[in-house]
């Protein structure tokens, strides 16, 4: 079955950077587009970014455009989210997703 395991979250100061990773298994990773979504405390789930199966096409929500970069390594079955210039409003649990399937998430806290 689909397994997605996120890692790399933690506490970061405003303006700082983190890189999230998502290790995928249980399916043919290289043929699926992948996404990152997040859920801030007390709020609903929101889409952050997605990447095509080859990695050649990426899309970003306006609130992260220019600050976050999604990438993937199809040889390692990993998708990444590089987060730069982080803001307190980026505080959330970040989930890797393939369609409706999600991992358990990794918490990112942006605070001084």
C-alpha positions in Angstrom: 0.0 0.0 0.0 1.0 3.6 -0.4 3.4 4.8 2.4 4.6 8.3 2.7 7.0 9.3 5.5 7.8 13.0 6.0 10.8 14.3 7.9 12.9 17.4 8.4 10.5 19.6 10.4 11.4 21.5 13.4 11.8 25.0 15.0 13.2 27.7 12.8 13.5 31.5 13.2 11.7 33.9 10.9 13.8 34.3 7.8 15.3 30.9 8.2 15.3 27.7 6.1 14.3 24.1 6.4 14.2 21.2 3.9 11.5 18.7 4.2 11.8 15.2 2.8 9.2 12.6 2.0 10.1 9.0 1.5 7.6 7.1 -0.7 7.0 3.4 -1.0 4.4 0.9 -2.0 3.8 2.3 -5.5 5.7 3.2 -8.7 6.8 6.6 -7.5 8.2 7.8 -10.8 4.9 7.7 -12.6 2.9 9.9 -10.1 2.8 13.6 -9.5 3.3 14.5 -5.9 2.2 17.3 -3.7 2.9 19.1 -0.4 0.0 20.3 1.7 -0.1 21.9 5.1 -2.4 22.4 8.0 -1.9 25.4 10.4 -3.1 25.2 14.0 -6.9 25.5 14.0 -7.2 25.8 10.2 -8.0 23.6 7.3 -5.8 21.8 4.9 -4.2 23.9 2.2 -2.3 23.0 -0.9 1.3 24.3 -1.0 3.0 22.9 -4.1 3.0 20.0 -6.6 5.5 18.4 -9.0 4.9 16.3 -12.1 6.1 12.7 -12.3 9.3 13.7 -14.2 9.9 16.8 -12.1 9.7 19.0 -15.1 6.7 20.9 -14.1 6.1 22.5 -10.7 3.4 24.7 -9.2 3.2 26.8 -6.1 0.5 28.5 -4.0 0.9 32.3 -4.1 1.8 32.5 -0.4 5.0 30.4 -0.9 5.9 31.4 -4.5 9.5 32.6 -4.6 10.3 31.2 -1.2 9.7 27.4 -1.4 11.0 24.9 -4.0 9.7 21.5 -4.6 11.9 18.8 -6.2 12.1 15.0 -6.4 14.6 12.2 -6.8 13.0 9.3 -8.7 16.0 7.1 -8.2 15.5 7.4 -4.4 11.7 7.7 -4.3 11.9 11.0 -2.4 10.2 14.3 -2.8 11.6 17.4 -1.2 10.3 20.9 -0.1 13.0 23.5 0.4 11.6 26.3 2.5 13.5 29.6 2.6 12.6 33.0 4.0 10.2 31.4 6.4 7.5 33.4 8.1 5.5 32.7 11.3 2.5 32.0 9.2 4.3 29.1 7.7 3.9 27.3 11.0 1.9 24.1 10.2 2.0 20.4 9.9 3.3 19.6 6.4 2.2 16.5 4.6 3.4 14.8 1.5 0.6 13.6 -0.7 -0.2 11.4 -3.7 -3.7 12.2 -4.6 -5.8 11.8 -1.4 -3.1 9.7 0.3 -1.0 11.5 2.9 1.7 10.7 5.4 1.5 11.5 9.1 3.2 14.9 8.5 6.1 16.8 10.0 5.6 19.9 12.2 7.3 23.1 11.2 7.3 25.9 13.7 8.5 29.4 12.7 9.1 31.5 15.8 11.8 33.6 17.4 
